[in-house]
Amino acid sequence: MLIVAVTYGIVIFAHGSSVESANDAVRIVAASAAAGGGFSLVETAFLEAQPNLDAAVSSLVGAGANRILVVPYFLTLGIHLQRDLPALVGRLAAQHQGVEIRITPPLDGHPALSSVLVERANAALTDWK
């Protein structure tokens, strides 16, 4: 019986922008999440910028990942997460036989989001006074 070691890879997947500083901001958050979570195989990918999901998954597979978790850096479950991302992941899973790819829910519904909104509002109100 052949036992295959499980190696996890994570893709932080965002929409992407023609404004490169916006994409860099996502990369910074992804790097911080990788460090904070102790994740060694983390890539950033974009729907409408580079690198795309194909490149990120290929990079992780090349590094030995055989289970890949796609974490959408999207607030809500809109059309890109309902239609586009599952289609991309289905195609990539078929392309990379033996690699399991899963998608997490979007950020919406996470309890920390309301705390972030309160923090932002309080900071702005303090600056206003």
C-alpha positions as CSV (number, residue, x, y, z in Angstrom):
1,M,0.0,0.0,0.0
2,L,1.4,3.4,-1.1
3,I,1.0,6.1,1.6
4,V,1.2,9.6,0.3
5,A,2.1,12.4,2.6
6,V,-0.4,15.2,2.8
7,T,1.1,18.6,2.0
8,Y,-1.2,21.6,2.2
9,G,-1.1,24.7,0.1
10,I,-3.2,27.9,0.4
11,V,-4.2,30.4,-2.2
12,I,-5.5,33.8,-1.1
13,F,-7.8,34.6,-4.0
14,A,-8.9,38.1,-4.7
15,H,-10.6,39.9,-7.6
16,G,-7.6,41.9,-8.7
17,S,-7.3,45.4,-9.9
18,S,-5.6,47.5,-12.7
19,V,-4.3,49.5,-9.8
20,E,-1.2,47.5,-8.8
21,S,-1.0,49.0,-5.3
22,A,-4.4,47.4,-4.6
23,N,-3.0,44.0,-5.6
24,D,0.1,44.6,-3.5
25,A,-2.2,45.3,-0.5
26,V,-3.7,41.8,-1.0
27,R,-0.2,40.3,-1.2
28,I,0.8,42.0,2.1
29,V,-2.3,40.6,3.8
30,A,-1.6,37.1,2.4
31,A,2.0,37.2,3.6
32,S,0.9,38.3,7.0
33,A,-1.7,35.5,7.1
34,A,0.9,33.0,6.1
35,A,3.3,34.1,8.8
36,G,0.5,34.3,11.4
37,G,-0.9,30.9,10.6
38,G,2.5,29.3,10.2
39,F,1.6,28.3,6.7
40,S,4.7,27.6,4.5
41,L,3.0,27.2,1.1
42,V,0.9,30.2,0.4
43,E,0.3,32.0,-2.9
44,T,-1.8,35.0,-3.9
45,A,-3.9,34.8,-7.0
46,F,-6.3,37.1,-8.8
47,L,-9.4,36.7,-11.0
48,E,-8.6,39.7,-13.1
49,A,-4.8,40.3,-12.5
50,Q,-1.7,38.3,-12.3
51,P,-0.8,35.8,-11.0
52,N,-4.0,34.1,-11.8
53,L,-5.4,31.0,-10.0
54,D,-3.9,28.6,-12.6
55,A,-0.4,30.0,-11.9
56,A,-0.8,29.9,-8.1
57,V,-2.1,26.3,-8.1
58,S,0.7,25.2,-10.5
59,S,3.2,26.8,-8.2
60,L,1.9,25.1,-5.1
61,V,1.7,21.7,-6.9
62,G,5.2,22.2,-8.1
63,A,6.2,22.8,-4.4
64,G,4.6,19.5,-3.4
65,A,1.1,20.5,-2.3
66,N,-1.5,17.8,-2.9
67,R,-4.3,19.5,-1.0
68,I,-5.0,23.1,-1.8
69,L,-7.3,25.5,0.0
70,V,-8.6,28.5,-1.9
71,V,-9.5,31.3,0.5
72,P,-11.5,34.0,-1.2
73,Y,-10.5,37.6,-0.3
74,F,-14.1,38.7,-1.1
75,L,-16.6,40.1,1.3
76,T,-19.7,38.4,-0.1
77,L,-20.8,35.4,-2.1
78,G,-21.4,37.2,-5.4
79,I,-21.3,35.9,-8.9
80,H,-17.6,35.4,-9.0
81,L,-17.7,33.1,-6.0
82,Q,-20.9,31.4,-7.0
83,R,-20.1,30.7,-10.7
84,D,-16.5,31.7,-11.7
85,L,-14.4,30.3,-8.9
86,P,-16.1,26.8,-8.7
87,A,-15.6,26.5,-12.5
88,L,-11.9,27.5,-12.3
89,V,-11.4,25.1,-9.4
90,G,-13.2,22.3,-11.2
91,R,-11.0,22.7,-14.3
92,L,-7.8,22.9,-12.2
93,A,-8.7,19.8,-10.2
94,A,-9.2,17.9,-13.4
95,Q,-5.9,19.2,-14.7
96,H,-4.0,18.3,-11.5
97,Q,-5.0,14.7,-11.0
98,G,-4.4,13.6,-7.4
99,V,-4.7,17.1,-6.0
100,E,-7.7,18.0,-3.9
101,I,-8.8,21.6,-4.1
102,R,-11.4,23.1,-1.8
103,I,-12.8,26.6,-1.4
104,T,-13.6,28.4,1.9
105,P,-16.6,30.7,2.4
106,P,-16.0,34.4,1.7
107,L,-15.3,36.9,4.6
108,D,-19.0,37.8,5.0
109,G,-20.4,36.4,8.2
110,H,-17.1,36.3,10.1
111,P,-17.6,37.8,13.5
112,A,-14.4,39.9,13.2
113,L,-15.9,42.0,10.4
114,S,-18.2,44.0,12.6
115,S,-15.3,44.7,14.9
116,V,-13.2,46.0,12.0
117,L,-16.1,48.3,11.0
118,V,-16.5,49.6,14.6
119,E,-12.7,50.2,14.8
120,R,-12.7,52.1,11.5
121,A,-15.7,54.2,12.5
122,N,-14.3,55.0,15.9
123,A,-10.9,56.0,14.4
124,A,-12.6,58.3,11.9
125,L,-14.9,59.8,14.6
126,T,-11.9,60.5,16.8
127,D,-10.1,62.2,13.9
128,W,-13.2,64.3,13.2
129,K,-13.5,65.7,16.7
